[in-house]
Amino acid sequence: MSTEQLLPEGDSLRKAVKWMSTMCKEHPDRKRKDIIKEAEIRFDLSPKECEFLERKFSVS
């Protein structure tokens, strides 16, 4: 997967992805689903941006 496919367009979404990456590394015991939900609220993401995070970062 190329870097272009992972970089979202919006500034808030970029900050959310960076924050999520840090949280996943610093707190490997936390559920990814919880980190995603917190990022959605913390960065005031749109429904479309929330769908992006859930689609790209949820663990099956």
Gaussian input, Z-matrix of N, CA and C with variables (Angstrom, degrees):
# hf/3-21g

backbone

0 1
 N
 C     1     B1
 C     2     B2     1     A1
 N     3     B3     2     A2     1     D1
 C     4     B4     3     A3     2     D2
 C     5     B5     4     A4     3     D3
 N     6     B6     5     A5     4     D4
 C     7     B7     6     A6     5     D5
 C     8     B8     7     A7     6     D6
 N     9     B9     8     A8     7     D7
 C    10    B10     9     A9     8     D8
 C    11    B11    10    A10     9     D9
 N    12    B12    11    A11    10    D10
 C    13    B13    12    A12    11    D11
 C    14    B14    13    A13    12    D12
 N    15    B15    14    A14    13    D13
 C    16    B16    15    A15    14    D14
 C    17    B17    16    A16    15    D15
 N    18    B18    17    A17    16    D16
 C    19    B19    18    A18    17    D17
 C    20    B20    19    A19    18    D18
 N    21    B21    20    A20    19    D19
 C    22    B22    21    A21    20    D20
 C    23    B23    22    A22    21    D21
 N    24    B24    23    A23    22    D22
 C    25    B25    24    A24    23    D23
 C    26    B26    25    A25    24    D24
 N    27    B27    26    A26    25    D25
 C    28    B28    27    A27    26    D26
 C    29    B29    28    A28    27    D27
 N    30    B30    29    A29    28    D28
 C    31    B31    30    A30    29    D29
 C    32    B32    31    A31    30    D30
 N    33    B33    32    A32    31    D31
 C    34    B34    33    A33    32    D32
 C    35    B35    34    A34    33    D33
 N    36    B36    35    A35    34    D34
 C    37    B37    36    A36    35    D35
 C    38    B38    37    A37    36    D36
 N    39    B39    38    A38    37    D37
 C    40    B40    39    A39    38    D38
 C    41    B41    40    A40    39    D39
 N    42    B42    41    A41    40    D40
 C    43    B43    42    A42    41    D41
 C    44    B44    43    A43    42    D42
 N    45    B45    44    A44    43    D43
 C    46    B46    45    A45    44    D44
 C    47    B47    46    A46    45    D45
 N    48    B48    47    A47    46    D46
 C    49    B49    48    A48    47    D47
 C    50    B50    49    A49    48    D48
 N    51    B51    50    A50    49    D49
 C    52    B52    51    A51    50    D50
 C    53    B53    52    A52    51    D51
 N    54    B54    53    A53    52    D52
 C    55    B55    54    A54    53    D53
 C    56    B56    55    A55    54    D54
 N    57    B57    56    A56    55    D55
 C    58    B58    57    A57    56    D56
 C    59    B59    58    A58    57    D57
 N    60    B60    59    A59    58    D58
 C    61    B61    60    A60    59    D59
 C    62    B62    61    A61    60    D60
 N    63    B63    62    A62    61    D61
 C    64    B64    63    A63    62    D62
 C    65    B65    64    A64    63    D63
 N    66    B66    65    A65    64    D64
 C    67    B67    66    A66    65    D65
 C    68    B68    67    A67    66    D66
 N    69    B69    68    A68    67    D67
 C    70    B70    69    A69    68    D68
 C    71    B71    70    A70    69    D69
 N    72    B72    71    A71    70    D70
 C    73    B73    72    A72    71    D71
 C    74    B74    73    A73    72    D72
 N    75    B75    74    A74    73    D73
 C    76    B76    75    A75    74    D74
 C    77    B77    76    A76    75    D75
 N    78    B78    77    A77    76    D76
 C    79    B79    78    A78    77    D77
 C    80    B80    79    A79    78    D78
 N    81    B81    80    A80    79    D79
 C    82    B82    81    A81    80    D80
 C    83    B83    82    A82    81    D81
 N    84    B84    83    A83    82    D82
 C    85    B85    84    A84    83    D83
 C    86    B86    85    A85    84    D84
 N    87    B87    86    A86    85    D85
 C    88    B88    87    A87    86    D86
 C    89    B89    88    A88    87    D87
 N    90    B90    89    A89    88    D88
 C    91    B91    90    A90    89    D89
 C    92    B92    91    A91    90    D90
 N    93    B93    92    A92    91    D91
 C    94    B94    93    A93    92    D92
 C    95    B95    94    A94    93    D93
 N    96    B96    95    A95    94    D94
 C    97    B97    96    A96    95    D95
 C    98    B98    97    A97    96    D96
 N    99    B99    98    A98    97    D97
 C   100   B100    99    A99    98    D98
 C   101   B101   100   A100    99    D99
 N   102   B102   101   A101   100   D100
 C   103   B103   102   A102   101   D101
 C   104   B104   103   A103   102   D102
 N   105   B105   104   A104   103   D103
 C   106   B106   105   A105   104   D104
 C   107   B107   106   A106   105   D105
 N   108   B108   107   A107   106   D106
 C   109   B109   108   A108   107   D107
 C   110   B110   109   A109   108   D108
 N   111   B111   110   A110   109   D109
 C   112   B112   111   A111   110   D110
 C   113   B113   112   A112   111   D111
 N   114   B114   113   A113   112   D112
 C   115   B115   114   A114   113   D113
 C   116   B116   115   A115   114   D114
 N   117   B117   116   A116   115   D115
 C   118   B118   117   A117   116   D116
 C   119   B119   118   A118   117   D117
 N   120   B120   119   A119   118   D118
 C   121   B121   120   A120   119   D119
 C   122   B122   121   A121   120   D120
 N   123   B123   122   A122   121   D121
 C   124   B124   123   A123   122   D122
 C   125   B125   124   A124   123   D123
 N   126   B126   125   A125   124   D124
 C   127   B127   126   A126   125   D125
 C   128   B128   127   A127   126   D126
 N   129   B129   128   A128   127   D127
 C   130   B130   129   A129   128   D128
 C   131   B131   130   A130   129   D129
 N   132   B132   131   A131   130   D130
 C   133   B133   132   A132   131   D131
 C   134   B134   133   A133   132   D132
 N   135   B135   134   A134   133   D133
 C   136   B136   135   A135   134   D134
 C   137   B137   136   A136   135   D135
 N   138   B138   137   A137   136   D136
 C   139   B139   138   A138   137   D137
 C   140   B140   139   A139   138   D138
 N   141   B141   140   A140   139   D139
 C   142   B142   141   A141   140   D140
 C   143   B143   142   A142   141   D141
 N   144   B144   143   A143   142   D142
 C   145   B145   144   A144   143   D143
 C   146   B146   145   A145   144   D144
 N   147   B147   146   A146   145   D145
 C   148   B148   147   A147   146   D146
 C   149   B149   148   A148   147   D147
 N   150   B150   149   A149   148   D148
 C   151   B151   150   A150   149   D149
 C   152   B152   151   A151   150   D150
 N   153   B153   152   A152   151   D151
 C   154   B154   153   A153   152   D152
 C   155   B155   154   A154   153   D153
 N   156   B156   155   A155   154   D154
 C   157   B157   156   A156   155   D155
 C   158   B158   157   A157   156   D156
 N   159   B159   158   A158   157   D157
 C   160   B160   159   A159   158   D158
 C   161   B161   160   A160   159   D159
 N   162   B162   161   A161   160   D160
 C   163   B163   162   A162   161   D161
 C   164   B164   163   A163   162   D162
 N   165   B165   164   A164   163   D163
 C   166   B166   165   A165   164   D164
 C   167   B167   166   A166   165   D165
 N   168   B168   167   A167   166   D166
 C   169   B169   168   A168   167   D167
 C   170   B170   169   A169   168   D168
 N   171   B171   170   A170   169   D169
 C   172   B172   171   A171   170   D170
 C   173   B173   172   A172   171   D171
 N   174   B174   173   A173   172   D172
 C   175   B175   174   A174   173   D173
 C   176   B176   175   A175   174   D174
 N   177   B177   176   A176   175   D175
 C   178   B178   177   A177   176   D176
 C   179   B179   178   A178   177   D177

   B1=1.4548
   B2=1.5210
   B3=1.3191
   B4=1.4588
   B5=1.5249
   B6=1.3167
   B7=1.4588
   B8=1.5149
   B9=1.3152
   B10=1.4627
   B11=1.5158
   B12=1.3162
   B13=1.4549
   B14=1.5171
   B15=1.3200
   B16=1.4572
   B17=1.5144
   B18=1.3326
   B19=1.4555
   B20=1.5183
   B21=1.3153
   B22=1.4630
   B23=1.5232
   B24=1.3248
   B25=1.4550
   B26=1.5217
   B27=1.3273
   B28=1.4562
   B29=1.5225
   B30=1.3442
   B31=1.4593
   B32=1.5271
   B33=1.3235
   B34=1.4743
   B35=1.5209
   B36=1.3055
   B37=1.4587
   B38=1.5222
   B39=1.3129
   B40=1.4703
   B41=1.5303
   B42=1.3209
   B43=1.4678
   B44=1.5205
   B45=1.3274
   B46=1.4639
   B47=1.5251
   B48=1.3139
   B49=1.4716
   B50=1.5256
   B51=1.3203
   B52=1.4675
   B53=1.5324
   B54=1.3196
   B55=1.4610
   B56=1.5285
   B57=1.3412
   B58=1.4656
   B59=1.5264
   B60=1.3095
   B61=1.4571
   B62=1.5250
   B63=1.3218
   B64=1.4635
   B65=1.5221
   B66=1.3281
   B67=1.4675
   B68=1.5284
   B69=1.3182
   B70=1.4679
   B71=1.5256
   B72=1.3347
   B73=1.4667
   B74=1.5241
   B75=1.3333
   B76=1.4621
   B77=1.5248
   B78=1.3303
   B79=1.4677
   B80=1.5346
   B81=1.3317
   B82=1.4696
   B83=1.5275
   B84=1.3292
   B85=1.4609
   B86=1.5285
   B87=1.3282
   B88=1.4741
   B89=1.5174
   B90=1.3026
   B91=1.4618
   B92=1.5274
   B93=1.3071
   B94=1.4682
   B95=1.5263
   B96=1.3211
   B97=1.4670
   B98=1.5285
   B99=1.3324
   B100=1.4681
   B101=1.5261
   B102=1.3241
   B103=1.4683
   B104=1.5226
   B105=1.3174
   B106=1.4695
   B107=1.5228
   B108=1.3253
   B109=1.4695
   B110=1.5246
   B111=1.3365
   B112=1.4573
   B113=1.5309
   B114=1.3211
   B115=1.4677
   B116=1.5316
   B117=1.3212
   B118=1.4705
   B119=1.5261
   B120=1.3111
   B121=1.4645
   B122=1.5300
   B123=1.3173
   B124=1.4624
   B125=1.5331
   B126=1.3318
   B127=1.4638
   B128=1.5283
   B129=1.3318
   B130=1.4646
   B131=1.5297
   B132=1.3224
   B133=1.4578
   B134=1.5262
   B135=1.3083
   B136=1.4634
   B137=1.5308
   B138=1.3284
   B139=1.4727
   B140=1.5342
   B141=1.3175
   B142=1.4679
   B143=1.5359
   B144=1.3276
   B145=1.4602
   B146=1.5272
   B147=1.3225
   B148=1.4626
   B149=1.5214
   B150=1.3144
   B151=1.4648
   B152=1.5216
   B153=1.3300
   B154=1.4616
   B155=1.5303
   B156=1.3295
   B157=1.4675
   B158=1.5169
   B159=1.3083
   B160=1.4625
   B161=1.5281
   B162=1.3090
   B163=1.4686
   B164=1.5298
   B165=1.3347
   B166=1.4620
   B167=1.5297
   B168=1.3255
   B169=1.4528
   B170=1.5238
   B171=1.3192
   B172=1.4698
   B173=1.5257
   B174=1.3126
   B175=1.4564
   B176=1.5206
   B177=1.3078
   B178=1.4684
   B179=1.5006
   A1=107.40
   A2=116.96
   A3=120.62
   A4=110.66
   A5=115.36
   A6=121.17
   A7=110.59
   A8=118.00
   A9=121.57
   A10=112.02
   A11=117.73
   A12=121.29
   A13=111.44
   A14=117.82
   A15=121.22
   A16=113.43
   A17=118.60
   A18=120.96
   A19=110.79
   A20=116.45
   A21=119.95
   A22=111.13
   A23=116.68
   A24=121.80
   A25=113.97
   A26=119.52
   A27=122.53
   A28=113.17
   A29=115.35
   A30=120.62
   A31=111.22
   A32=117.86
   A33=121.15
   A34=110.62
   A35=115.81
   A36=119.90
   A37=111.09
   A38=117.22
   A39=120.94
   A40=110.83
   A41=115.70
   A42=120.00
   A43=110.66
   A44=116.70
   A45=121.23
   A46=110.73
   A47=117.05
   A48=120.77
   A49=110.05
   A50=117.14
   A51=121.10
   A52=110.25
   A53=116.69
   A54=121.83
   A55=110.11
   A56=116.66
   A57=121.04
   A58=111.03
   A59=116.66
   A60=120.99
   A61=110.80
   A62=115.64
   A63=120.77
   A64=110.85
   A65=116.40
   A66=120.78
   A67=111.33
   A68=117.11
   A69=120.62
   A70=110.97
   A71=116.65
   A72=120.40
   A73=111.54
   A74=116.57
   A75=120.69
   A76=113.05
   A77=117.04
   A78=122.02
   A79=110.25
   A80=116.87
   A81=119.42
   A82=113.62
   A83=116.90
   A84=120.96
   A85=112.38
   A86=118.11
   A87=121.12
   A88=110.54
   A89=115.95
   A90=120.97
   A91=109.34
   A92=115.44
   A93=120.20
   A94=110.79
   A95=116.71
   A96=121.44
   A97=110.92
   A98=116.81
   A99=121.26
   A100=111.60
   A101=116.19
   A102=120.56
   A103=110.01
   A104=117.11
   A105=121.20
   A106=109.97
   A107=117.30
   A108=120.81
   A109=111.41
   A110=116.57
   A111=119.75
   A112=110.85
   A113=117.20
   A114=121.25
   A115=110.75
   A116=116.29
   A117=120.21
   A118=110.94
   A119=116.51
   A120=121.20
   A121=110.57
   A122=116.34
   A123=122.42
   A124=111.88
   A125=117.09
   A126=121.15
   A127=112.73
   A128=116.74
   A129=123.08
   A130=111.66
   A131=115.17
   A132=120.94
   A133=111.58
   A134=114.94
   A135=121.63
   A136=108.77
   A137=117.17
   A138=119.40
   A139=112.42
   A140=116.89
   A141=120.91
   A142=110.42
   A143=116.65
   A144=120.49
   A145=110.82
   A146=117.05
   A147=121.56
   A148=110.76
   A149=116.32
   A150=120.88
   A151=110.48
   A152=117.05
   A153=121.59
   A154=109.97
   A155=116.71
   A156=119.88
   A157=111.43
   A158=116.20
   A159=119.98
   A160=111.57
   A161=116.75
   A162=121.71
   A163=111.22
   A164=116.99
   A165=120.94
   A166=114.12
   A167=117.69
   A168=119.19
   A169=115.50
   A170=118.37
   A171=119.70
   A172=109.33
   A173=114.64
   A174=120.89
   A175=107.63
   A176=116.29
   A177=120.90
   A178=111.71
   D1=129.49
   D2=-178.95
   D3=-78.97
   D4=161.08
   D5=178.97
   D6=-63.21
   D7=-34.73
   D8=-179.95
   D9=-60.39
   D10=-33.49
   D11=179.72
   D12=-71.51
   D13=-23.56
   D14=-177.29
   D15=-94.95
   D16=-20.56
   D17=-177.79
   D18=-84.11
   D19=115.04
   D20=178.17
   D21=-75.47
   D22=162.79
   D23=-175.40
   D24=-78.80
   D25=-44.62
   D26=-173.29
   D27=-76.32
   D28=147.64
   D29=-179.91
   D30=-64.04
   D31=-42.79
   D32=178.67
   D33=-61.60
   D34=-40.89
   D35=179.99
   D36=-67.19
   D37=-39.21
   D38=176.49
   D39=-61.08
   D40=-44.72
   D41=178.53
   D42=-63.47
   D43=-39.29
   D44=179.45
   D45=-63.50
   D46=-43.46
   D47=-179.69
   D48=-64.56
   D49=-42.38
   D50=178.49
   D51=-63.12
   D52=-44.85
   D53=179.38
   D54=-62.33
   D55=-44.40
   D56=179.77
   D57=-60.70
   D58=-41.30
   D59=179.16
   D60=-60.09
   D61=-45.17
   D62=178.28
   D63=-62.70
   D64=-45.03
   D65=-179.00
   D66=-62.62
   D67=-41.29
   D68=-179.73
   D69=-64.27
   D70=-36.81
   D71=179.46
   D72=-73.86
   D73=-41.83
   D74=-176.58
   D75=-78.35
   D76=-25.56
   D77=-176.66
   D78=-132.87
   D79=68.02
   D80=-177.17
   D81=-63.26
   D82=-16.80
   D83=-179.82
   D84=-80.26
   D85=-18.13
   D86=-179.75
   D87=-74.91
   D88=143.80
   D89=178.12
   D90=-70.36
   D91=135.98
   D92=-179.53
   D93=-60.49
   D94=-36.40
   D95=178.80
   D96=-58.24
   D97=-41.01
   D98=179.11
   D99=-67.80
   D100=-38.98
   D101=178.14
   D102=-65.15
   D103=-41.36
   D104=178.43
   D105=-61.54
   D106=-47.45
   D107=-179.20
   D108=-61.36
   D109=-41.13
   D110=178.92
   D111=-65.31
   D112=-39.85
   D113=178.65
   D114=-63.31
   D115=-40.24
   D116=179.91
   D117=-59.72
   D118=-40.29
   D119=-179.44
   D120=-77.44
   D121=-48.20
   D122=-175.91
   D123=-58.52
   D124=-38.15
   D125=-176.10
   D126=-103.79
   D127=9.48
   D128=175.81
   D129=48.25
   D130=56.95
   D131=-174.91
   D132=-81.96
   D133=150.84
   D134=177.98
   D135=-73.95
   D136=164.33
   D137=176.61
   D138=-56.62
   D139=-37.95
   D140=179.51
   D141=-65.82
   D142=-40.99
   D143=178.57
   D144=-67.38
   D145=-37.51
   D146=176.84
   D147=-62.38
   D148=-42.88
   D149=177.58
   D150=-60.69
   D151=-40.58
   D152=178.55
   D153=-58.78
   D154=-49.74
   D155=-179.31
   D156=-60.91
   D157=-45.86
   D158=-178.59
   D159=-64.15
   D160=-37.96
   D161=-179.16
   D162=-71.08
   D163=-42.63
   D164=-173.40
   D165=-86.95
   D166=-26.05
   D167=-170.33
   D168=-118.93
   D169=-5.84
   D170=178.61
   D171=-72.04
   D172=144.30
   D173=176.94
   D174=-94.94
   D175=129.95
   D176=-179.27
   D177=-76.12

